[in-house]
Amino acid sequence: MVIEVGGIFGILILVGDIYAILNTVQARTTLGVKAAWIAAILLLPVAGLIAWYFFGPREPKVS
């Protein structure tokens, strides 16, 4: 079974991964946690993006 990602869906995944990586780099957390999240996002683009969305490092919301 081969899953091929291309076209608009591929571009959306790429944009989402870049957004997740930039937010991870800017998060106030340790370097090891950042490296682990970036590796997960790069090695598993779709699953890593989904996991980052639900469990990734978050900045405290300023109200």
RAFEN-V974857 format. One record per residue. OMEGA is omega in radians with two decimals (999 if undefined). Layout:
# RAFEN-V974857
omega-><OMEGA OMEGA>
This chain:
# RAFEN-V974857
omega-><-3.13 3.07 -3.12 -3.14 3.14 3.09 -3.10 3.14 3.11 3.11 3.10 3.09 3.12 3.13 3.11 3.12 3.11 3.11 3.14 3.14 3.12 3.10 3.11 3.13 -3.09 -3.11 3.09 3.13 -3.07 -3.12 3.13 3.11 3.10 -3.12 3.14 3.13 3.13 3.10 3.13 -3.13 -3.11 -3.09 -3.14 -2.97 -3.10 -3.12 3.11 3.11 3.13 3.12 3.11 -3.12 -3.09 -2.98 -3.03 -3.14 -3.11 3.03 3.09 3.13 3.12 -3.12 999>
